Amino acid sequence: MKIVGIAGSMNTNSTTKQAVAIVLDAAKAAGADIEMIHLAEWKLPIYDAREDASTYPEVVHRFVQKITEADGIVIGSPEYHGTMTGALKNALDFLEARHLRDKQVALVGVAGGSMGATNTVNTLQLIMRNLHAWPLPASPSVPSAYNAFTPEGKLKDERLQARMETLGQQLVEFVKLMNPKPEKQLQ
């Protein structure tokens, strides 16, 4: 089973990447192969709805292929001006329903303020449903992210850390439930 995480931040020292990593690590502990796509490291061009998608640079085709091949996905975004980042929206615009149809998706929001990133995870829920994916019901949000992590990358709030780990475990469980395959093929 392959789980791909997308950290929708362009910050190289991203707390969003740290949050997605917690979910991915929990998915790995539950038996999944994992991979992180940190958008700061992927130079995706601006989506321009061109008629011939084959003319996009190779990085776009690699991104779409990784998402298409994934059994499940983790998507995290910081909340900028009340919603997800433009970089993440741009990346998602390269995807079509055929790339995400019936895939289980775990969503995570990260915020600088104390209120969390509720608007971000709600927006991501809408986008995932429009792309025919299955967003998991739990969508934890990390408030005051600038001060939320230990130097080792764990959340200081043990309850929130546990929620993120549970999200990764549930993602693996839902992928197995929705895509029953012999156990040998899942690993």
GROMACS elastic network, one bead per residue, 0.5 to 0.9 nm:
[ bonds ]
;  ai    aj funct       b0    kb
    1    31     6  0.76631   500
    1    32     6  0.51099   500
    1    33     6  0.59814   500
    1    34     6  0.84887   500
    1    70     6  0.77877   500
    1    71     6  0.60889   500
    1    72     6  0.80977   500
    1   172     6  0.81766   500
    1   175     6  0.83215   500
    1   176     6  0.85018   500
    1   185     6  0.74981   500
    1   187     6  0.52592   500
    2    32     6  0.57779   500
    2    34     6  0.58239   500
    2    35     6  0.78176   500
    2    69     6  0.77352   500
    2    70     6  0.51652   500
    2    71     6  0.53012   500
    2    72     6  0.66651   500
    2    73     6  0.85511   500
    2   186     6  0.81224   500
    2   187     6  0.81332   500
    3    24     6  0.74181   500
    3    27     6  0.74980   500
    3    28     6  0.83915   500
    3    32     6  0.63969   500
    3    33     6  0.61313   500
    3    35     6  0.65339   500
    3    36     6  0.87540   500
    3    70     6  0.56330   500
    3    71     6  0.59101   500
    3    73     6  0.54002   500
    3    74     6  0.73171   500
    3   171     6  0.86999   500
    3   172     6  0.81499   500
    4    24     6  0.78846   500
    4    33     6  0.84577   500
    4    34     6  0.57159   500
    4    36     6  0.58638   500
    4    37     6  0.72290   500
    4    66     6  0.74988   500
    4    67     6  0.69576   500
    4    70     6  0.60235   500
    4    71     6  0.80596   500
    4    72     6  0.65842   500
    4    74     6  0.62386   500
    4    75     6  0.85379   500
    5    17     6  0.88812   500
    5    20     6  0.64469   500
    5    21     6  0.77446   500
    5    23     6  0.85158   500
    5    24     6  0.67613   500
    5    34     6  0.75379   500
    5    35     6  0.61455   500
    5    37     6  0.58689   500
    5    38     6  0.80607   500
    5    72     6  0.86846   500
    5    73     6  0.56259   500
    5    75     6  0.57627   500
    5    76     6  0.78091   500
    5   106     6  0.89592   500
    6     9     6  0.89378   500
    6    17     6  0.80446   500
    6    20     6  0.73753   500
    6    35     6  0.87681   500
    6    36     6  0.60756   500
    6    38     6  0.58686   500
    6    39     6  0.71715   500
    6    73     6  0.76422   500
    6    74     6  0.61235   500
    6    76     6  0.62209   500
    6    77     6  0.84136   500
    6    88     6  0.83658   500
    7    10     6  0.85197   500
    7    14     6  0.82525   500
    7    16     6  0.59158   500
    7    17     6  0.50178   500
    7    18     6  0.85673   500
    7    19     6  0.85125   500
    7    20     6  0.63718   500
    7    21     6  0.87148   500
    7    36     6  0.73998   500
    7    37     6  0.61916   500
    7    39     6  0.61484   500
    7    40     6  0.83729   500
    7    74     6  0.83527   500
    7    75     6  0.62531   500
    7    76     6  0.50984   500
    7    77     6  0.62269   500
    7    78     6  0.88045   500
    7    88     6  0.80277   500
    8    16     6  0.71926   500
    8    17     6  0.78426   500
    8    37     6  0.85316   500
    8    38     6  0.66033   500
    8    39     6  0.56508   500
    8    40     6  0.79189   500
    8    75     6  0.72978   500
    8    76     6  0.58082   500
    8    78     6  0.71147   500
    8    84     6  0.79013   500
    8    85     6  0.65848   500
    8    86     6  0.85715   500
    8    87     6  0.64034   500
    8    89     6  0.83957   500
    8    91     6  0.85321   500
    9    12     6  0.79677   500
    9    14     6  0.64362   500
    9    15     6  0.85037   500
    9    16     6  0.65073   500
    9    17     6  0.74018   500
    9    38     6  0.70877   500
    9    39     6  0.61169   500
    9    40     6  0.63134   500
    9    76     6  0.82131   500
    9    77     6  0.61703   500
    9    78     6  0.65144   500
    9    85     6  0.68433   500
    9    87     6  0.70328   500
    9    88     6  0.72741   500
   10    13     6  0.88042   500
   10    14     6  0.75299   500
   10    38     6  0.77906   500
   10    39     6  0.59397   500
   10    41     6  0.79087   500
   10    85     6  0.86447   500
   10    87     6  0.71719   500
   11    14     6  0.50059   500
   11    15     6  0.84406   500
   11    16     6  0.88451   500
   11    17     6  0.89992   500
   11    39     6  0.87798   500
   11    40     6  0.62227   500
   12    17     6  0.88283   500
   12    38     6  0.86302   500
   12    40     6  0.61551   500
   12    41     6  0.80201   500
   13    16     6  0.88399   500
   13    17     6  0.79904   500
   13    18     6  0.87449   500
   14    17     6  0.51693   500
   14    18     6  0.66068   500
   14    19     6  0.88437   500
   14    38     6  0.89217   500
   14    40     6  0.89229   500
   14    78     6  0.88820   500
   15    19     6  0.62201   500
   15    20     6  0.86409   500
   15    78     6  0.81351   500
   15   110     6  0.73386   500
   15   145     6  0.63611   500
   15   146     6  0.71830   500
   15   148     6  0.85535   500
   15   149     6  0.78585   500
   15   153     6  0.87197   500
   16    19     6  0.50282   500
   16    20     6  0.61579   500
   16    21     6  0.84279   500
   16    76     6  0.60387   500
   16    77     6  0.59715   500
   16    78     6  0.60747   500
   16   108     6  0.82031   500
   16   109     6  0.75198   500
   16   110     6  0.59312   500
   16   111     6  0.88490   500
   16   142     6  0.87700   500
   16   145     6  0.83251   500
   17    20     6  0.51427   500
   17    21     6  0.59987   500
   17    22     6  0.87305   500
   17    36     6  0.84034   500
   17    37     6  0.89189   500
   17    38     6  0.67438   500
   17    76     6  0.74926   500
   17    77     6  0.85475   500
   18    21     6  0.50091   500
   18    22     6  0.64368   500
   18   149     6  0.81750   500
   18   153     6  0.60505   500
   18   154     6  0.78764   500
   18   155     6  0.89893   500
   19    22     6  0.52740   500
   19    23     6  0.67576   500
   19    24     6  0.88273   500
   19    76     6  0.74231   500
   19   108     6  0.74301   500
   19   109     6  0.84441   500
   19   110     6  0.77589   500
   19   142     6  0.78956   500
   19   149     6  0.88868   500
   19   153     6  0.81979   500
   19   154     6  0.82918   500
   19   155     6  0.82007   500
   19   161     6  0.89832   500
   19   164     6  0.77178   500
   20    23     6  0.52355   500
   20    24     6  0.61518   500
   20    25     6  0.85742   500
   20    36     6  0.81845   500
   20    74     6  0.67910   500
   20    75     6  0.70947   500
   20    76     6  0.59434   500
   20    77     6  0.89403   500
   20   107     6  0.87972   500
   20   108     6  0.71483   500
   20   164     6  0.85497   500
   21    25     6  0.58904   500
   21    26     6  0.84828   500
   21    36     6  0.75913   500
   21   153     6  0.85354   500
   22    25     6  0.51790   500
   22    26     6  0.63263   500
   22    27     6  0.87248   500
   22   153     6  0.79841   500
   22   154     6  0.72790   500
   22   155     6  0.87529   500
   22   161     6  0.78041   500
   22   164     6  0.64742   500
   22   165     6  0.63776   500
   22   168     6  0.78574   500
   23    26     6  0.52087   500
   23    27     6  0.63098   500
   23    28     6  0.87148   500
   23    74     6  0.74427   500
   23   106     6  0.84060   500
   23   108     6  0.88422   500
   23   164     6  0.54748   500
   23   165     6  0.54086   500
   23   166     6  0.78658   500
   23   167     6  0.63240   500
   23   169     6  0.79508   500
   23   171     6  0.89623   500
   24    28     6  0.61393   500
   24    29     6  0.86084   500
   24    32     6  0.86439   500
   24    33     6  0.89498   500
   24    34     6  0.63132   500
   24    35     6  0.78394   500
   24    36     6  0.80297   500
   24    74     6  0.73826   500
   24   165     6  0.83182   500
   24   168     6  0.60216   500
   24   169     6  0.89475   500
   25    29     6  0.61885   500
   25    30     6  0.86114   500
   25    34     6  0.78119   500
   25   165     6  0.77570   500
   25   168     6  0.74092   500
   26    30     6  0.62725   500
   26    31     6  0.88383   500
   26    32     6  0.89037   500
   26   164     6  0.80402   500
   26   165     6  0.50527   500
   26   166     6  0.73104   500
   26   167     6  0.78854   500
   26   169     6  0.57604   500
   27    31     6  0.65061   500
   27    32     6  0.55849   500
   27    33     6  0.79173   500
   27    34     6  0.74681   500
   27   165     6  0.78443   500
   27   166     6  0.88535   500
   27   167     6  0.82653   500
   27   169     6  0.52059   500
   27   170     6  0.80969   500
   27   171     6  0.70342   500
   27   172     6  0.59790   500
   28    31     6  0.51065   500
   28    33     6  0.58704   500
   28    34     6  0.62245   500
   28   168     6  0.81504   500
   28   169     6  0.84619   500
   28   172     6  0.87073   500
   29    32     6  0.71854   500
   29   168     6  0.88249   500
   29   169     6  0.78951   500
   30   168     6  0.79579   500
   30   169     6  0.58114   500
   30   170     6  0.89732   500
   30   172     6  0.66577   500
   30   173     6  0.83215   500
   31   172     6  0.76634   500
   31   186     6  0.83691   500
   31   187     6  0.67347   500
   32   172     6  0.69156   500
   32   186     6  0.77581   500
   32   187     6  0.65020   500
   33   187     6  0.72225   500
   37    40     6  0.86845   500
   37    41     6  0.77162   500
   37    42     6  0.75135   500
   37    63     6  0.83703   500
   38    41     6  0.56301   500
   38    42     6  0.67656   500
   39    43     6  0.72823   500
   39    44     6  0.79044   500
   39    87     6  0.71952   500
   39    88     6  0.74557   500
   39    91     6  0.82142   500
   40    43     6  0.72537   500
   40    87     6  0.87215   500
   42    59     6  0.71869   500
   42    60     6  0.89225   500
   42    63     6  0.85329   500
   43    59     6  0.71455   500
   43    60     6  0.86855   500
   44    47     6  0.82796   500
   44    57     6  0.81665   500
   44    59     6  0.64242   500
   44    60     6  0.61673   500
   44    63     6  0.86532   500
   44    87     6  0.85330   500
   44    90     6  0.82678   500
   44    91     6  0.70916   500
   45    48     6  0.86658   500
   45    56     6  0.81347   500
   45    57     6  0.79397   500
   45    59     6  0.87472   500
   45    60     6  0.78486   500
   45    90     6  0.83849   500
   45    91     6  0.87289   500
   46    87     6  0.87275   500
   46    90     6  0.64588   500
   46    91     6  0.83700   500
   47    50     6  0.80629   500
   47    56     6  0.89538   500
   47    90     6  0.60043   500
   47    91     6  0.76470   500
   47    93     6  0.65555   500
   47    94     6  0.65231   500
   49    52     6  0.85624   500
   49    53     6  0.78535   500
   49    93     6  0.86326   500
   49    94     6  0.84024   500
   50    53     6  0.60994   500
   50    55     6  0.83089   500
   50    56     6  0.85798   500
   51    54     6  0.89255   500
   52    55     6  0.59264   500
   52    56     6  0.81157   500
   53    56     6  0.57412   500
   53    61     6  0.88754   500
   53    94     6  0.89741   500
   54    57     6  0.80609   500
   54    58     6  0.88774   500
   54    61     6  0.79939   500
   55    58     6  0.87222   500
   56    59     6  0.80646   500
   56    60     6  0.62870   500
   56    61     6  0.74098   500
   57    60     6  0.57585   500
   57    61     6  0.71164   500
   58    61     6  0.51713   500
   58    62     6  0.61658   500
   58    63     6  0.86155   500
   59    62     6  0.50461   500
   59    63     6  0.61163   500
   59    64     6  0.86697   500
   60    63     6  0.51001   500
   60    64     6  0.62281   500
   60    65     6  0.85281   500
   60    91     6  0.84919   500
   60    94     6  0.74818   500
   61    64     6  0.51698   500
   61    65     6  0.60049   500
   61    66     6  0.86052   500
   62    65     6  0.50631   500
   62    66     6  0.61626   500
   62    67     6  0.87080   500
   63    66     6  0.52994   500
   63    67     6  0.64145   500
   63    68     6  0.86175   500
   63    91     6  0.83796   500
   63    94     6  0.86691   500
   64    67     6  0.52701   500
   64    68     6  0.60230   500
   64    69     6  0.86120   500
   64    94     6  0.71265   500
   64    95     6  0.64205   500
   64    99     6  0.74156   500
   65    69     6  0.60483   500
   65    70     6  0.85436   500
   65    99     6  0.83637   500
   66    69     6  0.52528   500
   66    70     6  0.61836   500
   67    70     6  0.51926   500
   67    71     6  0.84087   500
   67    72     6  0.85308   500
   67    73     6  0.75943   500
   67    95     6  0.83964   500
   67    99     6  0.67563   500
   67   100     6  0.74556   500
   68    71     6  0.81461   500
   68    95     6  0.88488   500
   68    98     6  0.81315   500
   68   100     6  0.66512   500
   69    99     6  0.83539   500
   70    73     6  0.67539   500
   70   100     6  0.89283   500
   70   103     6  0.82557   500
   71   103     6  0.63904   500
   71   104     6  0.74801   500
   71   175     6  0.67519   500
   71   179     6  0.84881   500
   72   103     6  0.56381   500
   72   104     6  0.50345   500
   72   105     6  0.58364   500
   72   106     6  0.80557   500
   72   171     6  0.70370   500
   72   172     6  0.75871   500
   72   174     6  0.88771   500
   72   175     6  0.63982   500
   73   103     6  0.74366   500
   73   104     6  0.64726   500
   73   106     6  0.62387   500
   73   107     6  0.85107   500
   73   171     6  0.81740   500
   74   104     6  0.86835   500
   74   105     6  0.56226   500
   74   107     6  0.58570   500
   74   108     6  0.76484   500
   74   168     6  0.82382   500
   74   171     6  0.84253   500
   75    88     6  0.89950   500
   75   105     6  0.72240   500
   75   106     6  0.62549   500
   75   108     6  0.62211   500
   75   109     6  0.85639   500
   75   124     6  0.83237   500
   76    84     6  0.87595   500
   76    88     6  0.87769   500
   76   106     6  0.84192   500
   76   107     6  0.58322   500
   76   109     6  0.56058   500
   76   110     6  0.74220   500
   76   120     6  0.89750   500
   76   121     6  0.83326   500
   77    80     6  0.87534   500
   77    83     6  0.86188   500
   77    84     6  0.56250   500
   77    85     6  0.64793   500
   77    88     6  0.72136   500
   77   107     6  0.84816   500
   77   108     6  0.66609   500
   77   109     6  0.52712   500
   77   110     6  0.61134   500
   77   111     6  0.86799   500
   77   117     6  0.85645   500
   77   120     6  0.70950   500
   77   121     6  0.81411   500
   77   124     6  0.89853   500
   78    83     6  0.79881   500
   78    84     6  0.61210   500
   78    85     6  0.65882   500
   78   108     6  0.86652   500
   78   109     6  0.57633   500
   78   111     6  0.55795   500
   78   112     6  0.80234   500
   78   117     6  0.71889   500
   78   120     6  0.75322   500
   79    82     6  0.58118   500
   79    83     6  0.50392   500
   79    84     6  0.50861   500
   79    85     6  0.66825   500
   79   109     6  0.67755   500
   79   110     6  0.60944   500
   79   111     6  0.53332   500
   79   112     6  0.77599   500
   79   116     6  0.81646   500
   79   117     6  0.54934   500
   79   118     6  0.84278   500
   79   119     6  0.76252   500
   79   120     6  0.57397   500
   79   121     6  0.88662   500
   80    83     6  0.54553   500
   80    84     6  0.58957   500
   80    85     6  0.58552   500
   80    86     6  0.85600   500
   80   111     6  0.80386   500
   80   117     6  0.89462   500
   80   120     6  0.83930   500
   81    84     6  0.81016   500
   81    85     6  0.86741   500
   82   117     6  0.76736   500
   82   118     6  0.85333   500
   82   119     6  0.59610   500
   82   120     6  0.68349   500
   83    86     6  0.89732   500
   83   117     6  0.76254   500
   83   118     6  0.84069   500
   83   119     6  0.54720   500
   83   121     6  0.81077   500
   83   122     6  0.86653   500
   83   123     6  0.69288   500
   83   124     6  0.88836   500
   84    87     6  0.84192   500
   84    88     6  0.68614   500
   84    89     6  0.70866   500
   84   109     6  0.82906   500
   84   117     6  0.86659   500
   84   119     6  0.79932   500
   84   121     6  0.79837   500
   84   123     6  0.74815   500
   84   124     6  0.77367   500
   85    88     6  0.53711   500
   85    89     6  0.64191   500
   85    90     6  0.85999   500
   85   120     6  0.86695   500
   86    89     6  0.50487   500
   86    90     6  0.59451   500
   86    91     6  0.85403   500
   87    90     6  0.51050   500
   87    91     6  0.62351   500
   87    92     6  0.87031   500
   88    91     6  0.50289   500
   88    92     6  0.61396   500
   88    93     6  0.85380   500
   89    92     6  0.51159   500
   89    93     6  0.61485   500
   90    93     6  0.51206   500
   90    94     6  0.70614   500
   91    94     6  0.56443   500
   91    95     6  0.74897   500
   92    95     6  0.53648   500
   92    96     6  0.83435   500
   92   127     6  0.85746   500
   93    96     6  0.75833   500
   95    98     6  0.80762   500
   95    99     6  0.62132   500
   95   100     6  0.77080   500
   95   131     6  0.81359   500
   96    99     6  0.54899   500
   96   100     6  0.70266   500
   96   101     6  0.86501   500
   96   131     6  0.63909   500
   97   100     6  0.53002   500
   97   101     6  0.54374   500
   97   128     6  0.89059   500
   97   130     6  0.75348   500
   97   132     6  0.57048   500
   97   133     6  0.77240   500
   98   101     6  0.53528   500
   98   131     6  0.77884   500
   98   132     6  0.81174   500
   99   103     6  0.86949   500
   99   131     6  0.81615   500
  100   103     6  0.54611   500
  100   104     6  0.85280   500
  100   128     6  0.80226   500
  100   131     6  0.61565   500
  100   132     6  0.63456   500
  100   133     6  0.53560   500
  100   134     6  0.87427   500
  101   104     6  0.89699   500
  101   131     6  0.65671   500
  101   133     6  0.50639   500
  101   134     6  0.81380   500
  102   131     6  0.89663   500
  102   132     6  0.60206   500
  102   134     6  0.59802   500
  102   178     6  0.83065   500
  103   132     6  0.78893   500
  103   134     6  0.57990   500
  103   135     6  0.82262   500
  103   175     6  0.75514   500
  103   178     6  0.85617   500
  104   133     6  0.62106   500
  104   135     6  0.58813   500
  104   136     6  0.67656   500
  104   171     6  0.67036   500
  104   172     6  0.87465   500
  104   174     6  0.68245   500
  104   175     6  0.60943   500
  104   178     6  0.82823   500
  105   128     6  0.77643   500
  105   133     6  0.68733   500
  105   134     6  0.58988   500
  105   136     6  0.59709   500
  105   171     6  0.71130   500
  106   134     6  0.87205   500
  106   135     6  0.59615   500
  106   136     6  0.54830   500
  106   137     6  0.83405   500
  106   138     6  0.77570   500
  106   139     6  0.69162   500
  106   167     6  0.68016   500
  106   168     6  0.74753   500
  106   170     6  0.87091   500
  106   171     6  0.64300   500
  107   121     6  0.62723   500
  107   124     6  0.72010   500
  107   125     6  0.76766   500
  107   135     6  0.70666   500
  107   136     6  0.73307   500
  107   137     6  0.88798   500
  107   138     6  0.77777   500
  107   139     6  0.51658   500
  107   140     6  0.73523   500
  107   141     6  0.88404   500
  107   167     6  0.87105   500
  108   117     6  0.83753   500
  108   120     6  0.83821   500
  108   121     6  0.63547   500
  108   138     6  0.88798   500
  108   139     6  0.54663   500
  108   140     6  0.54346   500
  108   141     6  0.57305   500
  108   142     6  0.79453   500
  108   164     6  0.83535   500
  109   116     6  0.72378   500
  109   118     6  0.70305   500
  109   119     6  0.85829   500
  109   120     6  0.60590   500
  109   121     6  0.56878   500
  109   139     6  0.74364   500
  109   140     6  0.65234   500
  109   142     6  0.62226   500
  109   143     6  0.85555   500
  110   116     6  0.64530   500
  110   117     6  0.55645   500
  110   118     6  0.89636   500
  110   120     6  0.83922   500
  110   140     6  0.86896   500
  110   141     6  0.55014   500
  110   143     6  0.62351   500
  110   144     6  0.79926   500
  110   145     6  0.62797   500
  111   114     6  0.73774   500
  111   115     6  0.75270   500
  111   116     6  0.50641   500
  111   117     6  0.52491   500
  111   118     6  0.89928   500
  111   141     6  0.74387   500
  111   142     6  0.60501   500
  111   144     6  0.58408   500
  111   145     6  0.57512   500
  111   146     6  0.83971   500
  112   115     6  0.85412   500
  112   116     6  0.75654   500
  112   117     6  0.86715   500
  112   142     6  0.84703   500
  112   143     6  0.62028   500
  112   145     6  0.53241   500
  112   146     6  0.62777   500
  112   147     6  0.87907   500
  113   116     6  0.63211   500
  113   117     6  0.84862   500
  113   143     6  0.58091   500
  113   145     6  0.76672   500
  113   146     6  0.89760   500
  114   142     6  0.86317   500
  114   144     6  0.51299   500
  114   145     6  0.86212   500
  115   118     6  0.79347   500
  115   141     6  0.89348   500
  115   142     6  0.88132   500
  115   143     6  0.59548   500
  115   144     6  0.79793   500
  116   119     6  0.86470   500
  116   140     6  0.88180   500
  116   141     6  0.54293   500
  116   142     6  0.56882   500
  116   144     6  0.72929   500
  116   145     6  0.87125   500
  117   120     6  0.53069   500
  117   121     6  0.65495   500
  117   122     6  0.87184   500
  117   140     6  0.85836   500
  117   141     6  0.55437   500
  117   142     6  0.71348   500
  117   143     6  0.71283   500
  118   121     6  0.53910   500
  118   122     6  0.60940   500
  118   123     6  0.85618   500
  118   139     6  0.85453   500
  118   140     6  0.85205   500
  118   141     6  0.68429   500
  119   122     6  0.50561   500
  119   123     6  0.60313   500
  119   124     6  0.85357   500
  120   123     6  0.51730   500
  120   124     6  0.61772   500
  120   125     6  0.85928   500
  120   141     6  0.89879   500
  121   125     6  0.60708   500
  121   126     6  0.87233   500
  121   139     6  0.64010   500
  121   140     6  0.81483   500
  121   141     6  0.78087   500
  122   125     6  0.50322   500
  122   126     6  0.64709   500
  122   127     6  0.88305   500
  122   139     6  0.85544   500
  123   126     6  0.51695   500
  123   127     6  0.63267   500
  123   128     6  0.86725   500
  124   127     6  0.50407   500
  124   128     6  0.60316   500
  124   129     6  0.85229   500
  124   135     6  0.85171   500
  125   128     6  0.52240   500
  125   129     6  0.62065   500
  125   130     6  0.86278   500
  125   134     6  0.86132   500
  125   135     6  0.60621   500
  125   136     6  0.86578   500
  125   137     6  0.89718   500
  125   139     6  0.89017   500
  126   129     6  0.52449   500
  126   130     6  0.61905   500
  126   131     6  0.86983   500
  126   135     6  0.89484   500
  127   130     6  0.50585   500
  127   131     6  0.62709   500
  127   132     6  0.87447   500
  127   133     6  0.87236   500
  128   131     6  0.50308   500
  128   132     6  0.63195   500
  128   133     6  0.51421   500
  128   134     6  0.68161   500
  128   135     6  0.63763   500
  129   133     6  0.53865   500
  129   134     6  0.64588   500
  129   135     6  0.71257   500
  130   133     6  0.74940   500
  131   134     6  0.89777   500
  134   137     6  0.89725   500
  135   138     6  0.85052   500
  135   139     6  0.86338   500
  136   139     6  0.71370   500
  136   167     6  0.82695   500
  136   170     6  0.83089   500
  136   171     6  0.74361   500
  136   174     6  0.85033   500
  138   163     6  0.85952   500
  138   167     6  0.70286   500
  139   164     6  0.87312   500
  139   167     6  0.79730   500
  140   160     6  0.76908   500
  140   163     6  0.70087   500
  140   164     6  0.67811   500
  140   167     6  0.82908   500
  141   160     6  0.84347   500
  142   145     6  0.58619   500
  142   148     6  0.73811   500
  142   155     6  0.87624   500
  142   160     6  0.77194   500
  143   146     6  0.85827   500
  143   147     6  0.88394   500
  143   148     6  0.73773   500
  144   147     6  0.59144   500
  144   148     6  0.61499   500
  145   149     6  0.71371   500
  146   149     6  0.75719   500
  147   150     6  0.82374   500
  147   156     6  0.84881   500
  148   154     6  0.84023   500
  148   155     6  0.56702   500
  148   156     6  0.56854   500
  148   157     6  0.72582   500
  149   152     6  0.76990   500
  149   153     6  0.56053   500
  149   154     6  0.54144   500
  149   156     6  0.54765   500
  149   157     6  0.83488   500
  150   153     6  0.53217   500
  150   154     6  0.53447   500
  150   155     6  0.60627   500
  150   156     6  0.59469   500
  151   154     6  0.75380   500
  152   155     6  0.89187   500
  154   157     6  0.86654   500
  154   158     6  0.86598   500
  154   161     6  0.68926   500
  155   158     6  0.65139   500
  155   159     6  0.88097   500
  155   160     6  0.69509   500
  155   161     6  0.53011   500
  156   159     6  0.88405   500
  156   160     6  0.82171   500
  156   161     6  0.75261   500
  157   160     6  0.53754   500
  157   161     6  0.62106   500
  157   162     6  0.87209   500
  158   162     6  0.61311   500
  158   163     6  0.86328   500
  159   162     6  0.50733   500
  159   163     6  0.62671   500
  159   164     6  0.87721   500
  160   164     6  0.62529   500
  160   165     6  0.85989   500
  161   164     6  0.52196   500
  161   165     6  0.62567   500
  161   166     6  0.86000   500
  162   165     6  0.50428   500
  162   166     6  0.60026   500
  162   167     6  0.85103   500
  163   166     6  0.50218   500
  163   167     6  0.61459   500
  163   168     6  0.88327   500
  164   167     6  0.50185   500
  164   168     6  0.65478   500
  164   169     6  0.88504   500
  165   168     6  0.52162   500
  165   169     6  0.63813   500
  165   170     6  0.86305   500
  166   169     6  0.50142   500
  166   170     6  0.59534   500
  166   171     6  0.84427   500
  167   170     6  0.50741   500
  167   171     6  0.60793   500
  167   172     6  0.87917   500
  168   171     6  0.51329   500
  168   172     6  0.65886   500
  168   173     6  0.88159   500
  169   172     6  0.53369   500
  169   173     6  0.63159   500
  169   174     6  0.87417   500
  170   174     6  0.59669   500
  170   175     6  0.84074   500
  171   174     6  0.52130   500
  171   175     6  0.61179   500
  171   176     6  0.86168   500
  172   175     6  0.51462   500
  172   176     6  0.62351   500
  172   177     6  0.85891   500
  173   176     6  0.52070   500
  173   177     6  0.61221   500
  173   178     6  0.86435   500
  174   178     6  0.59256   500
  174   179     6  0.82097   500
  175   178     6  0.52536   500
  175   179     6  0.57610   500
  175   180     6  0.79991   500
  176   179     6  0.51966   500
  176   180     6  0.53993   500
  176   181     6  0.73857   500
  176   183     6  0.89866   500
  176   186     6  0.80142   500
  177   180     6  0.57784   500
  180   183     6  0.85258   500
  180   186     6  0.88736   500
  181   184     6  0.80869   500
  181   185     6  0.64979   500
  181   186     6  0.66261   500
  182   185     6  0.56185   500
  182   186     6  0.68015   500
  183   186     6  0.51600   500
  183   187     6  0.68672   500
  184   187     6  0.59225   500
